[in-house]
């Protein structure tokens, strides 16, 4: 399959990869037809998805299964008058129905919006009205269904609501409904056919401040994830790959559908009710996964368990993304499994931008090196390009001359914000990093997260990494707290490991630990212990919320 899209698949070195990697984009590319249906035609019994949950349920789907059921979904929505450009939201957690629904909607040209099951009535109504969502397909979850029912009167655009495998008044049973329709669907032509530049998918970003933005990806977007899947996650054809993500997030697109299926890998989906590190470790062992990707937080919590008691030897490649991986976690995981964790970095707005690729060793604490499909530069505060060792904001350049496959194409129904972000031909991520002499990139923090204390600039990630080395710390967030003399001081908000209790003695111990692990001026002058850190629905730490709460305390 990859031969259809890549003039070259194998490369001799990272430099060769960076210089010569190219993607051929077929005219009218549609993931539903050109990947799912193409695999079904070429290898009818090829496994696409192995799905299980916490209740003993398990299903295996071939590409033929996904092709036929997605055709039924397309027929169902077409019969109800849905057409190219209409919008449907999927709140399906990790249910197998997500793959079937998403592929069917792509075939029809209906825009997909993934949603997390943590959305409230207000969130759902806002999204429905902002994007003119005509239908919702929801998981059979009491909270999700309650919030959906509460939101519906405030969003007149909603025509139908579906629930998976459940008969409930006011709802359509999604599984029963689509099963009524034929499993063949003729690819649309003319005006009804999708084009490369049509919007395929919208993500509502879960930003730490303000209302979520609607990030638009077109039908070329899945092809950008070949780099994500093959060269960073290193998935293998016909082998099981797992990325731990709810379907409501861009990480699902990164790791559980697009690049993986283009590469012919089998996706493993564990529809867990709640995350328990021991259960996840047991699933890796039971199903003998080959490649695995999870956020750093999950690795940290798995390390609280007896990892050595699980047989994880089937996993040939471990990866992580979502937030930078602390060196302590990197080193401990390698000691226990014999494999390094390959970090990847990016945003909802794109595919993997910086990552650890096969031609060089992963270096603890780094993001890796640049993806070949983006023209990425670090820019300093004067607008010039940074030299090695100089901190700067990560920018994707050359958007007018060579728009990269995989990057978002704008914000839905917001031309002003689109022009602000992309109009100059340079997209600034507002993330600060620096490049070392070996070409590795080191993450400093979000532009707004960098701390300015007594004339020093302090990146939160370095201090967090130092704290994580201490056995008492499971998670932490480093932020700037207001100070009348220094302007700002470093504050650590800490989640303690099992067996540790807050105390003044422990605060001193943690402060001294940081003084010895990094430059002494970076130590946290304030340490606060909490049960959990505030996070976005996507799992990223809300440092802005911590700063705002500290500011409010000062004012009161």
N, C-alpha and C positions, 0 to 999 in steps of 0.2 A: 504493500500500500504506500509506503513512504516514497517509493520510486516515482510515484505520480507527482509528488510535490517537491522533492529535493533532487537537484541535479547531482549532488554528492551527499552521501550519508556518512561515510567514514572520513576521518581527518587525521593527519599525522601528528599534529600538535595543537595547542591552544591558539597559537599565532595563525596556523593554517585555518582553524575553525573560525576565528574572529574575522579573518580576511575573506574567506571564500564561501562561507555558509550563505546559501540563497534559498528562497522559497518561490516556487512557481505557483501562482494563484490562478486556478482555472476560472474562466468567465462564468459567472452565475453560480459559483461554489455554494453549496448548501450542505451542511454537515449531515443532515438527515438522510439525504439521498446519496451523497458522494462518499460518505464514510459508512454509516450504519447499513444502508441498503447494499452498498458495494461489497462490504464484508459478507453479508448474508448471501449474496449471489456467488461470490468467489468460494466461500467456505461455509456452507449452510449450517454445519454443526459446531462452528467455532464459538467458544464460550465468550460472552460479553460481560456478564455480571453474576457474581455469587453474593447472595444477600442473606443475612440472618439478623435476629433480634435477641432480646433478653428473655424471651418466652419460649424458646425452643423452636421457633419457626425458621425455616430455611428454604430458599428457592434458588435455582440456577437458571439463567436465561442465556440462550444463544443469540447471536445477532439476528438470526431468522425470527426468533420470538420477539425481539425488540422491534424489528422492522414491521412485522405484522400487527403487533399491538399499537405501535405508533401510527400506522395507517388507519386503524380503527378510531384512534383519537382524532386524527385529522378529519376523517369522514364525519365524526360526531359533531365537531365544531363547525365544519362546513355546512352541515345540514341545518344548523341553528343560525346561519347567516354570518358567522364570523369570517373575516377576510384579512388579507394582508394589511398590516399596520394596526389592527386591533390589538388590545393589550390584555393579557391574562396573568394573574399572580399565582405562584405556587408556594404554599406554605406546607411543605411535605417532610420536613426533618431529613431523615435518611431513608424514607420509604422507597421501595423499588418503583413505585408508581411515578416518582419524579422523572426517571430516565425515559419512561414510556411517554409521559405527558410532554416533556420538553422536546423530545424528538418529533412527536406528532405536530406540535405547534410550530416548530421550525419548518416542517414540510409545508405547512399551510401559509407560512409567512406571518403568523401572529407573534407579536413581541412578547417575550417572556420576562417576567420580573420575579426573581427568587425572593422569598421572605422567610425570616426566622420565626419559630413558634413562640418566641418571647415578645412578639409585638402586642401592644395593648390596643384597646378600642381607638384611642387617639391616633396611634401610629397607623393603624389600618385605614381609618377614615382619611387621614392626611394623604397617604399613598394613593388610595383609590381616586381621590379628587385631583391630586396633582398630576397623575398620569392617565386619567380617564380609564381606569381599569374596568373591564366589562364582566369579568368572571374571576372567581377564586377557586382554586382546588386546594383543599386543606386536609391535613392529616387528622385521623380520628383521635382527637385529643380534647378533653373537656374544656381546658383553658382556652385553646385556640378557637374552638367553636363558640364559646361564650363571648369572647372579644369580637369575633366576626359578626355575631348576631347583634351585639350592641352597636357596632360601627355601621351596619348596613343602612339604618334610617338616615344617617348623616351623609351618605354617599349614594345619590340617586343614579349614578352611572352604573352601579353594579346590577347586572341582569340575572346572573345565576351564581349559586354557590354549591360546590361539590365537596363531598367528604369521602375519604377512602373506606371502602368496604363496610359501610354502615347505612342502615335505613333509619332516617330521622326526619321528622316533620319539618318542612321548610328547606330541606337539603336534598340534593340529588346524589345518589350512590354512584360515585365515579366509576368504580370497577364494573358494576352492573350496567351502567349506561354505555360505556364505550364498547363493552362486549357485544352489544346489539348490532354493531355496524360491521360492514365488510372489511376484510383484512388486506385488501388491495386498494391503492390510492394512486391515481394517475398524476404524475408530476405536472404542476400547472405550467402553462406557457403564456407568452404575451405579457400583458399588464399584470396578470395574476402571479407570475413567476417572481421569485425573489432575485434581487441583484446583489452584487458584492457590496454595494454601498447602502443597502437597506439596513435599518436597525433590526438586529436580531434579539438583543438582550439589553435590559436596563438593570443596573444595580443601584439601590439606594445606599449611599455611603452612610456609615454610622459615626460620623465625625464627633469629636469630643465637645464641640460647641456648635450652636446654630442648627437650623433644620437640615435634614439630610438632602444631599444633592443627588440628581439622577444621572448616573454615568452611563453613556450610550456606547455599546459595542456593535459593530456591523457584522455581516456574515463572513468576513475574512478572519474574524477574531480567533476561531478555533485553530487556524493554521499557525498563529503566533505561539501556541502552546506546544508545538513540536519540540522546541528548545526546552520548555518547562519539563516535559515528560521524558524525552529520550536522553537529553544530555545533562540535565540536572538530577531529576529523580531516577534516571537510568532504568526505566521500566523495561521489561522484556516481553516479547510476544508470547502469548498463551500462558504467561505466569501471573500470579496474583499480586496486584498492587493495592495498597490501602493508603489513602490520605484521610486523616481524621478531620472531618468538617461537616457541619450542618449544611444542607442544600441552600440555605438562605444567604450564603456568603460567596464572595469571589473565589475563595480558596477551594470551594467545591469545583468550580470551573477549572481551576489550576490542576486539581489532583484527582477528580473523580468522573471525568467524562471526556473532555475534548482531546488533549494530547495523548492520553492513555489509549483511547479507542483508535485514534489515527495510527498509533504504533502497534495496534493489535494485542495490547495487554488485556488481561481479564481484571475487571474492577472488583475488589472485595469491599462490601459495604456492611458495616456492623451498626445496626439501628439501635444504639444503646438508649435506654430511658434516661440515665444519668451517667456521667463519666465517673468510673471507678478504675483506678490505675490497675488494680489486680485483675479485673475483668478484661481489660484491654490486653494486658500481657498474656492472659490465658487464650484469647482469641488469636493472637499472633502465633502462639505455640500450636494451637489446635489445627489451624488452617494452613500452617506452613507457608506463610507469606514470603515473597521474594524481595519485594521493595516496599518501603514504608515511609510515610511522611506525617509529621504532627507538629503542632506549635511547641515552642520551648517550654511553656507551662506544663504540658503533658509529660514531657521528658523529666521535668523536675519532680512531678508527683510520682511518676513511675519509679524514680530513684529513691523514693521514700519506702518502696516495697522491696522485697527480697528478689531482685532481678535475677540473681544467679540461680535461683531455684526453678526458673522457666527455661525451657529449651527454645532459644531464639536463633538457633544456628541456621535455619532456612533463609533468614533475611540476609541478603547480600549487599544491600545498600539502604542506609538510613538518611533521611533528609528532614529539614525543618524550615519553617518560614512563619511569618506573622509578627515576630519581634526578633531582634538579634539574640543569638545563643551565647550565653555566658561561657567563658572558657572552662570553668569548674565543671559544668554539666557535660560539656564536650569531652573533657578528659576522663571523667568518671564513666561515661557511657562506653568510651573506647576500651577502658580497662575491663569492663564487664562483658562486652560483646566481641571485642577484637576489631570493631569497625569504627571509623570516624563518622560523625554526623555532618552531612553536606548542607550548609546553610544556603538559603535562597532569599532574595529580597525583591520586593516590588510593591505595587499598590493595586487597589481595585481598578484603577484606570488602565492597567496594562497587564502584560504577562511577566514572567521572571525577568528582571532587569540586571541583577548582579547575582552570581551564584558560584558555587564550587563545581567545576566541570571535570571530566575524567582525566584530563591531561596534566593535572597538577595536584599536589597534596593539599587537603583542606588545612588551613592554619587556624588554630583556636582563636576565637574572638573576632574573626573577620567575616565579611559578607561573601568574599570570593572575588571573582573578576567579572568583567563586563560581558553581557550577552551580545552576540553578533548582530542581532536585528535592530539594535538601537544605537544612535549616535549620542553617547552619553559623555558629558563633561561636568567637572566641578567648577562652579563659578564663585568668585569671592565677592565681598560686599561692594567692591568698586566696579563690578561687572566684567572683570577680566577672568581668564582661565587660571585656575590654581596650579601651582607647581607641586611636585610630590612633597608630601609632608604638610601641606597647607590645607586647613579646613575650608570647605566650601559647600554650597548647596548643589544637590544632584539635579542636573538639567538634561532633558532630552532635546537635542538640537536637530536642525535640518528637516523640520516637519513639512515645510513647503516643497522642498526639492525632492524628498524621498519619504513620504509618510510610511512609518513602520507598520508592518502587519502585526496586529495584536493590540496596538494602542487605541485607547478610546477615541471617539470622533466628536465628542462634545457632551454637553449637558442638556438633557431632554427639555424642550420648551423654554430654554433659557439662552438665547443668542448672546446676550450681554456677558454672561458668565463664561460661555464658550469662547467668545472673542478675547476675554481677559486671560483665559488659561492657554489658548492655542494660537491666538491671532498673530502673535509676533513670530511664530515659527519655532519658538522655544517653549517647552513645557517644564516649569520649575516645580519639582516635587516638594520643595520646602523641607527636605531632609538634609541634614548636614553630615558629611563624611570626609575622609581624607584617604589618599592613596600612598602606600608605602613604596619603597624602592624595588620591591618584587612584583608590583602591579596589583597587590591585594588592596581591597577597599575596607576601611574601618568605619563603622557607624558611630557617630557622635550623639545624635538625637534629632528630634524635630527642631526646626528653627526656633520655635517658641519655648522649647524645653531646655535650651542651653542656659546655664546659670552663670551670672556675672557677679562675682564676689570679690571685693577688695582689689579690683583691677584684673582678676583672673577670669578666664573663660573655662567653665567646667562642664564637660559632657556627662549627662546622667548615666549613660551605658557603662562607662568605665568604672564609676563608683558602684553601680549595681553589681557589676561583675565581681568586684572585690568583696562586696558583702556576701554574695551568693557562695563564695568559697567557705564561709563560716558554716559549720554544721547546724547551727541554730536557725538558719535562714532558709525558708522554702522559696519565698518570693519577696521582692521589695520594689519600691518605686522611689527614685531620687528626684526631688523637685527643689525649686527655689522657694524659701520662706522669707517673708519681709523681715528686715533687721534695721533698727534706727541708726546704727553706726556703719555697718558694712553695706547697707542697701539690700543685699540678699545674702542668705547663708544656705548651706546645703542641709536639706532635711531628708531623712530616710523614713519611709513608711514601710513597716516590716510585718510579714506573716511568718510566724514561728513554726519550726518543725515540731513533730511529736516529741513530747518529753521536756520541752523548754517552757519556762514561764517568764513573763515580763519582770524586770527588776532593774534597779539602778546599776547594780553590778554588771548585768548583761549589757546595758547600754554602754558602759565604759569599755567593756570587753570588745564590743562591736566597733566602737570608735577607734580603739587602739589597733584592732585588726586592719581597718582601712588605712590607717596611718602607715602601717608596715607594708601593706599590699600595693599602695600607690603613693603619689605625692602627698605628704602630710596635710597640705592646705585643702585637700579635697575631702577630708573626713566630714561626716555628717555631724554638725553641731547640735542638731535636733534629731531624736529618734522617737518615733511613735509606733506602738505595736497595735495591730488590727487583726481581726479574724479573717478578713478578705480585702483585697484591693478593689476599688471601683473600676469597672471595665465597661467598654462599649459592648454592644450586643455581639460584636465580632470577636470579642476576647482581648482587645488591646487595652492596656492600662490607661485610665483617664487621668493623666498627670495634670491636665488643665483644671479638672474638678478639685483635685487635692490643693492646688495653688489657690483656687478661688475660695475654698473653705477656710484656708489659713488666712487669707486676706479678710474674710468676713469676721473671723475671730479677732483679728487685730483691731478692726473698726468698732467691734462691740466691746 
